Amino acid sequence: MFKAAGYRIGPSEIENCLVKHPSVANAAVVPKPDKERGNLVKAFVVLTSDTVRNTAADALLITELQQHVRGMLAPYEYPKEIEFIDALPMTTTGKVQRRVLRLLEEERAGK
C-alpha cells in the first residue's frame, strides 16, 4: 500500500487488472517518487511472447493498458508510467520482489 496524490493505492488490485489484458504475462506496480504528487503509480510489465515490440507498438500498447485499467478501476489507480521488462525480480518461492523495483525507482529519482 502506498499513497499517490493523496489516494491510497493497493498495487495488487492494479496488477490483477493488468494481467487480465491479453498482451500481459505478469505485472508489478510500485510507487515512483514525484515532487508534486508524492508518488506516481508505475507498472513494470512482462509481455506475452507473441506481443509485437517496436517503438510505435509500445506507445500504442501503453495507452491501451492505461485505458484498460481506467475502465476497470478508479481513475486515480491507472499507471501513469509503464515500463516493459523481460522478467520481474522474484523470490525463490515465486513472489514478485516489489522492493527491488521500488528501490530502482527511488535510485532513478535521486532519492
C-alpha positions in Angstrom: 0.0 0.0 0.0 1.3 3.5 -0.9 -0.1 7.0 -1.3 -0.2 8.8 -4.6 -1.7 12.3 -4.9 -3.4 11.7 -1.6 -5.0 8.5 -2.6 -4.2 5.1 -1.0 -3.2 2.7 -3.8 -3.2 -1.1 -3.5 -0.7 -2.4 -6.0 -2.2 -6.0 -6.2 -5.5 -4.7 -7.5 -3.8 -2.9 -10.4 -1.6 -5.8 -11.1 -4.6 -8.2 -11.3 -6.3 -5.8 -13.7 -3.2 -5.6 -15.9 -2.7 -9.3 -16.2 -6.2 -9.7 -17.5 -5.1 -7.9 -20.7 -4.2 -10.5 -23.4 -0.7 -9.0 -24.0 0.4 -9.1 -20.4 2.1 -12.1 -18.9 2.9 -10.6 -15.5 3.0 -7.1 -13.8 4.2 -5.4 -10.7 3.1 -1.9 -9.5 5.3 0.3 -7.4 5.4 4.0 -6.3 7.5 6.3 -8.4 8.7 9.3 -6.4 7.2 12.6 -7.7 7.7 16.1 -6.3 4.2 17.3 -7.0 2.1 14.2 -6.0 4.4 12.4 -3.6 4.3 9.3 -5.8 3.0 8.2 -9.2 1.7 4.8 -10.0 4.3 2.9 -12.1 3.8 -0.5 -13.6 6.5 -2.9 -14.7 5.0 -5.2 -17.3 6.2 -8.5 -18.7 4.6 -9.0 -22.1 3.5 -12.4 -23.6 5.9 -13.9 -26.1 3.6 -13.3 -29.0 3.3 -9.5 -28.4 4.9 -7.4 -31.2 7.6 -5.0 -29.9 8.7 -1.7 -31.5 8.6 1.9 -30.6 5.2 2.6 -32.2 3.6 -0.6 -31.0 4.9 0.0 -27.4 3.5 3.5 -27.3 0.1 2.2 -28.5 0.2 -0.6 -26.0 1.0 1.7 -23.1 -2.1 3.8 -24.0 -4.2 0.6 -24.4 -3.1 -0.7 -21.0 -3.8 2.6 -19.3 -7.3 2.7 -20.8 -7.8 -1.0 -19.8 -7.1 -0.1 -16.1 -9.1 3.1 -16.2 -12.1 1.1 -17.5 -12.0 -1.4 -14.6 -10.7 0.6 -11.6 -10.9 4.1 -10.1 -9.4 6.9 -12.4 -6.5 7.6 -9.9 -5.4 4.0 -9.9 -4.2 3.7 -13.6 -0.5 3.6 -14.0 0.9 7.0 -15.1 4.0 5.2 -16.4 4.5 1.7 -17.8 7.9 0.1 -18.4 8.2 -3.1 -20.3 10.8 -5.6 -18.9 11.8 -9.1 -19.8 11.3 -10.6 -16.3 10.3 -9.4 -12.8 12.6 -9.9 -9.9 11.2 -13.0 -8.0 11.9 -14.7 -4.7 12.8 -18.4 -4.6 9.2 -19.1 -3.7 7.9 -17.3 -6.8 6.7 -14.0 -5.3 7.4 -10.7 -7.0 10.1 -8.6 -5.2 8.4 -5.2 -5.4 11.0 -3.8 -3.0 13.7 -4.3 -5.7 11.6 -2.3 -8.2 10.7 0.4 -5.7 14.4 0.9 -4.8 15.2 1.1 -8.5 12.7 3.9 -8.9 14.0 5.7 -5.9 17.5 5.5 -7.2 16.4 6.8 -10.6 14.7 9.7 -8.9 17.8 10.5 -7.0 16.4 9.8 -3.5 
